[in-house]
Each structure stands twice: as structure tokens, then as C-alpha cells.
Amino acid sequence: MKKSLFALTALYFCSAVSAFCGDTAPPAQAFDLHAWKLQVPGPLEVKDLRNYSSGYFFLNDSKEMVFSLDAAEKGTTPNTHYVRSELRHLPNWTVEENHTLTGEVRVVSHLQPDKLTVLQIHGITLEGDNAPPLLRIAVNHGSLYAAVKPDNSGDKTDMVLLKKDLKGDYAKVSIIVKGGQLHIAVDGQEKLVRDLSYWKFANYFKAGLYPQATKGTAQVFFRSLKAE
């Protein structure tokens, strides 16, 4: 069987970041992933992450959880044109509850266009059907943005600059939903507060690499990730 373009790219990435090439280490060795599942091209869902690693998802020898993709690969999940290597937190919740997602994240991107999502609050109907993402924490041409839906239609997005010119550095992002309000802090500074009383959907957290591109390669590195 011929190796895919992604397989060759993954080998390059593996060497470039000094990861465990070949038999890569499972991220669950260093991260609590018992309440998460993984979505990778195929599309494939991996529900037991205790011993799972691949070219899409591995632990490097700096103990960073790495998500890696060639955006040109086929095998998208439903309702999207883009492949992903992304964790989905299993609990669903409403904006009236209290929930937190925190992560220290950095990005190496060669995407065309240079756009990708690293953290999400994604909507879901009470019947379990797809709904718009309430929030995407996205890297757009090297800067970090919050992309927030201002209503339930999913047609509009408000873009709020969170951190300019990441340049491969880590950003510590905190997303807090408390009492019907959204709070976002980056590197300890509050950047956004928004009332969410308009939002009718249930929600769940996502984290990883979701490119908004079909050309180029990217990697997302997490030094820490916690959902509550």
C-alpha cells in the first residue's frame, strides 16, 4: 500500500518536533482524557484514548499533546468541508450551568489560508442534532481571536482579538461559562465578557486542530488542557 501524503508529512513533523517517531507515545500518559473522545480523518472516532496515538495525535518528548494534520487529506466529519484532529469532551451542558475549559496552546501553521480553530464551545440540540458553535478560539494569520455567535441562527460571527502575533509562543486561554455569562481570559487578562441569555442550545467543549483550509499542514501543541 502506498503511503499517503499525510503519512509522509507526519514523518516530517515527527522528526521536526523530536517526537517518538514510529511508535508514538499516547497523550493519555500525561493528560487526563477519560472524559474525551477523538475525531480524526476517515472520519474516525476513537473513544478509548488510554493507549491511542497516531500521526494525528501523539505525545512528544517535551510532554506536549500534539495534534497534526495535512489539510488536503480526505475524510471529513459531517457538516464540514475540513478534516480535523480534535478532542470532543463528552458531557453536554447549558449556559445556565458553570463550566470551565483551560489550556496552554501554541500553533505551528503552514495552512493556506492560515486559519484554524484550537478550542470550541459547540452547540447541540436537546435531540442530539448538530447546532452552531457558540465559540471558537481561532488562530487567524498568526493572531488569536474569539469567534462568537451573537444569536442562534449561526449565520453571524463576532470576531474579537485576544492576542496579536503569537509567533509560535504559548497562550494560556481560560473559557468560563458561569450563570449565563461567558468570560474569556488570555495569559491572565480578561479579554471578553458576554451575556449568553440568548443561547438556546446545549453545548460541549472541543480542543485540538480544526483547520479552515484545504491546503497546507499544521500542528497544535497543548502543554495543559482541563475541562470542568
N, C-alpha and C positions, 0 to 999 in steps of 0.2 A: 504494500500500500504506500502511495506517495505521501510524503509529509506535506501538510497544508502550509500556506504562507504564514498562518498564525503560529504553527508549531516551530517554524524556523525563527520567527520573531521572538517567541517565548524563550528560545535558547539564547538569543542575543541578549534579551532583557536579563535572563538569569545570570549570565556572565557579567553584565554591566553592573548589577547591584550586588554581586558576590553572594547570591542566594545558593541554596542547596540544589545544584543542577541535577537533573535526573530524578532521584528520589527526594522531592522537596518535602520540607517539614510541614505538618499540619498547623495552621494558625491556632487551633484549639489547645495546643501545647502552652500558649502564653495568654490566650484570651478566653473569657467565659462566653461560649457560643451555644449553650444548651437551649436557649430560647430563640434561636435564629435558624433560618434555612437559607440556602444559597441558590441563586439563579445565574446560570452561565449559558453561553451559546449552545444551541441544539434544537430547541431550548431544553435545558435540563434543570431539574430541581434536585438539590442534594439536601435531604432532611436530617441526616446524621452526619455531623461535622467533626466528630471526635477524632477520626483518623484520616480525614479527607484533605488532600492537597492536589494541585494540578498546576499547569502553566497559567491558569486563570486566577489562582488563589493559593497563596503559599506564605510561609513564614520565612523571612530571610535571616541571615545570621546576626543581624542587629536587632532581632526580635520585633521587627515591624511586620504587621499584617499587610500583604501586598495583593492588590487587585491589578490584573494585567490583561490587556485586550489589543487585538488588531481590529479596528472599527469596520474594516471591509469584510470581515467574516460574516457568513450567513448563520441563521438560526435565532431569530428574534422571538421574544415573548409576544403574546397577543397585544394588539392595540398600540404597537410602536414600529418604527422603521429602523430602530437602532438595537444592536446587540448590547448585552450588559454582563458584567461580573459584579453581582450586587447581593448583599445580605438583606433579608426581609425579617424583621422582628415579628414574632408570631402573635403577641397579644394585640387585639383591636380595642380601641377606646374612643371616648368622645371628648370634645374640647372643654366640657364642664369638669372633667377629671384632672388630676395632677400627674403629669408625666414629663420626664427629662431625657434628653439624648445629648451626650457629650463625647467629643472626640478630638484628638490631636492629629491633624491630617496635613500631608504635603502631596504635591502633584508634579509629575513629570509628563508633559504632554507634547506630542507631535501631531495632533489632530488637525484636520482641515475640514471645516473651520475649528478653531481652538476653543471648543465649548464642551463641558462635561459637568455632570452632577455627582456630588460626593455624599450628600446627606439629604434625606427627604422626610417629610410628613405626607404620606399618601392617603388619599381618601378611599373609602369603600362603603357601599350601601349596606343597609341592615340585612339585605338578602344575599350579600356576598358578591355583588357585581362591582365592576370597575367604576371608579369615580375619579375626578381630577386630583392631582397632587395639591394639597394646601400650600406646601412649602418645599422649595428645592434650594439647597445651598450649592451654588454652582460656581465653577471657575470659567470665566469668560475672558479669553485673551490675556491670561495671567493674573487677573484680579478676581477677588472673591465677592460674590453677590448673594443676596437673598431674593429669590423669585417667589412672590406671594400672590395667591389668588385672592382678589378683593371681593369676589362674590361666588355663588355656587355654580355658575354656568360653565366655568372652565375656559371661557373664551378670552379673558383678560389676565394680564400678569403685571404686577408692580415689581420693578427692579430696584433694589436698594443696595448701594455699595457698602460692603462690610470691611474690606481690606484691599488696598491697592498694591499691585506689583508684588505678588507672593515670591517670585524668583526662586521657587523650589524650597522655600522655608516652610516650617510648620506653622499652622494656625490652630489655636485652641478654640473650638467652637462649642458653645453651650446653647441648646434649644430647650426652653422651658415653657410648657403649657400649664397654666395654673388658674383655676377659677374663671375660665373663659377668656383668658388673655395669653398672647404669645410674647415671649421675651427671647431675644437673641443677643448673646454676648460673644465677642471675639477677643481673645487674649486678655480676658478680664474686664473689658469695657463694654457696657451695654450699647448696642447699636440699633436696636429696633424694639418697639413695644406696640402691639396691635390688639384691639378688641376683636374677638372671634365669635361674637354672638350671632353673626350671620351664617356661620358654617353649619350645615345640616348633616354632614356625613360623619360616619365613624372613620377612624384613622389607624395607621400603623407606621412605625419607623422603618426606614431603609438606609443602608450605608454601603458605599463601595464606589464602583466605577460605572457610570451610565453616560456614555458619550452622546452628544447631539451632533454626530458626524458619521459619515460612512467611509472616510479615508483617514489613514494615519494610525498611529499607535499611542498608547498612553499607559501610565501606571499611577496608581493611587496608593499611598503608604499611610497606615494608621499606627501611631505609637501607642494610642489608647483609644478605647471605644467602650461606652457603657450606656445602656438604656434602662430606664426605671419607669 
